[in-house]
Amino acid sequence: MVDDHIAATISGLVGDAQWLIDRLRLSVAMYKVTNNEPIPVSAAANLASMMLFENRPIMIAHILIGGVDREGGSLYSIDWLGTVTKERFTATGSGSPFAISILESEYKESMSEDEAVKLAIRAVRAALRRDPGSGEGVDVVVVTRSGYKELRGEDVLPS
């Protein structure tokens, strides 16, 4: 969780990821205090981009930032050098090609939240089965106008 309306996930070095998220949370909180409103998701993505760019080539991380603001829902991918792209769906990490193949074949704009969560779980599980560097479990975060909700390991049922 970056803020009540923004979530992030990172691939790369764990220490770099922790440093980046800590700085991003601080910057987002400062924005909220200064402006009396939550930061737009695109601005949070741009902040992460600047942090990565300023720390290149030392920092090795790729971040996905998603959330809901006045403009609606959005998802951004920020690469190692700070390049920001807006995405409809994406994945990060060494297993991302496996996850992307599932997302590309099954994603629909008209999906319900439940359908989207099930698709995300299938995509991550595909990466876990085929890539030894992709970890061991699935955690899901859903960000809606109602807020931030996490489903962790044991709460994510097998599909």
C-alpha positions as CSV (number, residue, x, y, z in Angstrom):
1,M,0.0,0.0,0.0
2,V,1.3,3.4,-1.0
3,D,-1.8,5.2,0.1
4,D,-5.5,4.4,0.6
5,H,-6.1,4.7,-3.1
6,I,-2.7,3.5,-4.5
7,A,-1.0,0.1,-4.5
8,A,2.4,-0.9,-5.9
9,T,4.4,-4.0,-6.6
10,I,8.1,-4.3,-7.4
11,S,10.4,-6.7,-9.0
12,G,14.2,-6.4,-8.6
13,L,16.3,-6.2,-5.5
14,V,14.3,-6.4,-2.2
15,G,16.3,-3.6,-0.5
16,D,15.9,-1.3,-3.5
17,A,12.1,-2.0,-3.5
18,Q,11.8,-1.3,0.2
19,W,13.7,2.0,-0.1
20,L,11.7,3.1,-3.1
21,I,8.3,2.3,-1.5
22,D,9.3,4.0,1.8
23,R,10.3,7.2,-0.1
24,L,7.2,7.0,-2.2
25,R,4.9,6.6,0.8
26,L,6.6,9.6,2.4
27,S,6.2,11.8,-0.7
28,V,2.6,10.8,-1.2
29,A,1.8,11.6,2.5
30,M,3.5,15.0,2.2
31,Y,1.5,15.7,-0.9
32,K,-1.8,14.9,0.9
33,V,-0.8,17.2,3.9
34,T,0.3,20.0,1.6
35,N,-2.6,19.9,-0.8
36,N,-5.4,18.7,1.4
37,E,-6.2,16.0,-1.2
38,P,-4.8,12.6,-2.2
39,I,-2.2,12.6,-4.9
40,P,-3.3,11.6,-8.4
41,V,-2.1,8.1,-9.4
42,S,-0.2,9.5,-12.4
43,A,1.7,11.9,-10.1
44,A,2.7,9.0,-7.8
45,A,3.9,7.1,-10.8
46,N,5.9,10.1,-11.9
47,L,7.5,10.5,-8.4
48,A,8.6,6.8,-8.6
49,S,10.0,7.5,-12.0
50,M,12.1,10.4,-10.8
51,M,13.3,8.3,-7.8
52,L,14.4,5.5,-10.1
53,F,16.0,7.9,-12.7
54,E,17.9,9.8,-10.0
55,N,19.3,6.6,-8.6
56,R,20.3,4.9,-11.9
57,P,22.3,2.6,-12.4
58,I,22.5,1.8,-8.7
59,M,18.9,0.9,-8.1
60,I,17.6,-2.2,-9.7
61,A,13.8,-2.2,-9.6
62,H,10.8,-2.2,-11.8
63,I,7.6,-1.0,-10.3
64,L,3.9,-1.2,-11.1
65,I,1.6,1.5,-9.6
66,G,-2.1,1.3,-9.7
67,G,-5.0,3.0,-8.1
68,V,-8.2,5.0,-8.3
69,D,-8.5,8.8,-8.3
70,R,-10.7,11.5,-9.8
71,E,-9.8,10.3,-13.3
72,G,-10.9,6.7,-12.4
73,G,-8.7,3.6,-12.3
74,S,-5.2,3.5,-13.8
75,L,-2.1,1.4,-13.9
76,Y,1.5,2.5,-14.6
77,S,4.6,0.5,-15.3
78,I,7.9,2.2,-14.4
79,D,11.1,0.5,-15.6
80,W,14.6,0.5,-14.2
81,L,15.5,3.8,-15.9
82,G,12.3,5.6,-14.9
83,T,10.3,5.3,-18.1
84,V,6.6,5.5,-17.3
85,T,3.9,3.8,-19.5
86,K,0.2,3.6,-18.8
87,E,-1.2,0.1,-19.2
88,R,-4.5,-1.7,-19.2
89,F,-2.8,-4.7,-17.7
90,T,0.8,-5.8,-17.2
91,A,3.1,-7.9,-15.1
92,T,6.6,-7.5,-13.8
93,G,9.5,-9.8,-12.8
94,S,11.2,-12.8,-14.3
95,G,8.0,-14.7,-14.8
96,S,6.1,-11.8,-16.4
97,P,6.2,-13.3,-19.9
98,F,4.1,-16.2,-18.6
99,A,1.7,-13.9,-16.8
100,I,1.4,-11.6,-19.7
101,S,0.5,-14.5,-22.0
102,I,-2.5,-15.3,-19.8
103,L,-3.5,-11.7,-19.4
104,E,-3.3,-11.0,-23.2
105,S,-5.5,-14.0,-24.1
106,E,-8.2,-13.6,-21.4
107,Y,-8.4,-9.9,-20.4
108,K,-11.6,-8.0,-21.3
109,E,-12.5,-4.4,-20.6
110,S,-15.9,-5.4,-19.3
111,M,-14.6,-7.8,-16.6
112,S,-16.2,-7.7,-13.2
113,E,-13.9,-7.3,-10.2
114,D,-14.3,-11.0,-9.3
115,E,-13.4,-12.0,-12.9
116,A,-10.4,-9.7,-12.9
117,V,-9.1,-11.0,-9.6
118,K,-9.4,-14.6,-10.8
119,L,-7.6,-13.7,-14.0
120,A,-4.8,-12.0,-12.1
121,I,-4.4,-15.1,-9.8
122,R,-4.3,-17.4,-12.9
123,A,-1.6,-15.2,-14.5
124,V,0.6,-15.2,-11.4
125,R,0.2,-18.9,-10.9
126,A,1.3,-19.5,-14.5
127,A,4.5,-17.5,-13.7
128,L,5.0,-19.4,-10.4
129,R,4.7,-22.8,-12.2
130,R,7.1,-22.0,-15.0
131,D,9.7,-19.6,-13.5
132,P,11.7,-20.6,-10.4
133,G,12.5,-16.9,-9.7
134,S,8.9,-15.9,-9.3
135,G,8.4,-16.8,-5.7
136,E,6.0,-19.2,-3.9
137,G,2.7,-17.5,-3.3
138,V,0.0,-15.2,-4.6
139,D,-1.2,-12.1,-2.8
140,V,-3.8,-9.9,-4.5
141,V,-4.6,-6.2,-3.9
142,V,-7.8,-4.6,-5.2
143,V,-8.1,-0.8,-5.2
144,T,-11.5,0.6,-5.9
145,R,-13.3,3.9,-5.1
146,S,-14.2,2.1,-1.8
147,G,-10.6,1.7,-0.8
148,Y,-7.7,-0.7,-0.6
149,K,-8.3,-4.4,0.0
150,E,-5.7,-7.2,0.3
151,L,-6.1,-11.0,-0.1
152,R,-3.0,-12.8,1.2
153,G,-1.7,-16.3,0.5
154,E,-4.2,-18.4,2.4
155,D,-7.2,-16.1,1.4
156,V,-6.4,-16.7,-2.3
157,L,-8.2,-19.9,-3.1
158,P,-6.7,-22.3,-5.6
159,S,-8.2,-22.0,-9.1
